[in-house]
Amino acid sequence: MNFFSRDKRSAFEAKETAQWIAFGPVIFQVARVLRDKGILKLIEGSGSTGLTIEEIAEKVKISVYGVRVLLESGLSLGLVLVNKGKYTLGKTGYFILNDSLTRTNMDFVHDVNYKGLFYLDESIETGKPAGLKEFGEWKTIYEGLSQLPPHVQKSWFSFDHYFSDDAFPLVLKKIYRPGVNNILDIGGNTGKWAIASANYAPGIHITIMDLPGQLNVARERIAGLGLNERISFLPVNILDESVKIPKGFDVIWMSQFLDCFSEQEIVSILKRCYEALDEKGEVVILEPFWDRQKFEVAAFCLQQTSIYFTALANGNSQMYSAETFIRCIEQAGLEIVEQTDQIGLSQTLLRCKKRK
Ligand SMILES: C[S@@+](CC[C@H](N)C(=O)[O-])C[C@H]1O[C@@H](n2cnc3c(N)ncnc32)[C@H](O)[C@@H]1O
């Protein structure tokens, strides 16, 4: 589905959209502060009766001025409605307050991205994540992930997990076909896939390959669950071209991993997977592609997430289109033997084998 082949807005609507963009950071912060100061919650609780600015100010212990500017801004955003001086919750306000996808995206944008995005021009010019200096002097965010402030880590992991968690239970059966017992999970992160796999069937062994700092988190969780015998760890920096991928795995699994790399790096990783596979072996990839979405808003979320990769993560990767990504698979000598779109919120599953 191509949502982007024609201009759907009238000139008037386009000019209106341009104003939403011009004031983008303002309206984002207003919505967040109305949420985080408990104002939207309070208004929701008042139901259809609503509350005056003075009543709200007294309850949330903020000045009448503060509540007024926030709510008046919120009116044009559809966050709140006003009738005879009483504010009630608007539909958009309802989602800002209660929708878990919106909350996850908003916290990720605010805690992880907001300040760093100021350096987007520099990132585009240099191909480096110039915004990362807001947190530390690392080459990529992945090297610093375990050292980020706790609330930033929380928002990063919630965002990361939100998009893959709901897909994992849906694909376990597809991956663990008869004969698939030994799997390498590259970019296994906090061990969520490995744990889901170990709990799925008793004969399965998973090896998680990831950066050393990340593996410490996974190790602790897995030991706590008593799964040490079933899950092994391989600390590596996959960007080091001399790192070979060990042979002998039935499946090499990569979920939301390859989007952390440039096209050239993806090809290099996949070529090393190719060398590690035997004729029966498979590379299985779970990725969200913006041109494989059912809804335009899902494509929108992915396209905007790309900018996190540019300004904060590493400066050279993105949420790819399937078109660009599949070219990398082919360049590595692999062929796709099965593709399944629309798994969970936004994922596509690609099963790949060595091209004959
Ligand atoms: C977006 S997370 C994916 C997490 C998980 N697979 C999922 O589906 O939720 C990307 C993972 O890749 C790892 N990673 C990033 N760069 C890496 C590198 N150069 N070498 C090894 N692992 C890396 C990160 O540490 C992180 O755990």
The ligand as an SDF file (V2000), in Angstrom:
LIG
                    3D

 27 29  0  0  0  0  0  0  0  0999 V2000
   16.6700   -2.3200   19.0040 C   0  0  0  0  0  0  0  0  0  0  0  0
   17.4640   -3.4870   19.9920 S   0  0  0  0  0  0  0  0  0  0  0  0
   16.6740   -4.9960   19.5030 C   0  0  0  0  0  0  0  0  0  0  0  0
   16.2130   -5.7750   20.6480 C   0  0  0  0  0  0  0  0  0  0  0  0
   15.5130   -7.0790   20.4510 C   0  0  0  0  0  0  0  0  0  0  0  0
   16.1250   -7.9670   19.4970 N   0  0  0  0  0  0  0  0  0  0  0  0
   14.0320   -6.8580   20.1590 C   0  0  0  0  0  0  0  0  0  0  0  0
   13.5280   -7.3670   19.1810 O   0  0  0  0  0  0  0  0  0  0  0  0
   13.3780   -6.1810   20.9770 O   0  0  0  0  0  0  0  0  0  0  0  0
   19.0110   -3.6260   19.1840 C   0  0  0  0  0  0  0  0  0  0  0  0
   20.0140   -4.4650   19.9060 C   0  0  0  0  0  0  0  0  0  0  0  0
   21.1750   -4.5190   19.0880 O   0  0  0  0  0  0  0  0  0  0  0  0
   22.3160   -4.4270   19.9140 C   0  0  0  0  0  0  0  0  0  0  0  0
   23.4310   -3.8690   19.1560 N   0  0  0  0  0  0  0  0  0  0  0  0
   23.5290   -2.6210   18.6300 C   0  0  0  0  0  0  0  0  0  0  0  0
   24.7330   -2.4460   18.0690 N   0  0  0  0  0  0  0  0  0  0  0  0
   25.4130   -3.6020   18.2310 C   0  0  0  0  0  0  0  0  0  0  0  0
   26.7240   -4.0220   17.8680 C   0  0  0  0  0  0  0  0  0  0  0  0
   27.5340   -3.2060   17.2270 N   0  0  0  0  0  0  0  0  0  0  0  0
   27.0950   -5.2780   18.1850 N   0  0  0  0  0  0  0  0  0  0  0  0
   26.2490   -6.1110   18.8290 C   0  0  0  0  0  0  0  0  0  0  0  0
   24.9950   -5.7690   19.2130 N   0  0  0  0  0  0  0  0  0  0  0  0
   24.5960   -4.5200   18.9220 C   0  0  0  0  0  0  0  0  0  0  0  0
   21.8700   -3.4790   21.0170 C   0  0  0  0  0  0  0  0  0  0  0  0
   22.7010   -3.6010   22.1460 O   0  0  0  0  0  0  0  0  0  0  0  0
   20.4300   -3.9320   21.2510 C   0  0  0  0  0  0  0  0  0  0  0  0
   20.3530   -4.9200   22.2150 O   0  0  0  0  0  0  0  0  0  0  0  0
  1  2  1  0
  2  3  1  0
  2 10  1  0
  3  4  1  0
  4  5  1  0
  5  6  1  0
  5  7  1  0
  7  8  2  0
  7  9  1  0
 10 11  1  0
 11 12  1  0
 11 26  1  0
 12 13  1  0
 13 14  1  0
 13 24  1  0
 14 15  1  0
 14 23  1  0
 15 16  2  0
 16 17  1  0
 17 18  1  0
 17 23  2  0
 18 19  1  0
 18 20  2  0
 20 21  1  0
 21 22  2  0
 22 23  1  0
 24 25  1  0
 24 26  1  0
 26 27  1  0
M  CHG  2   2   1   9  -1
M  END
$$$$
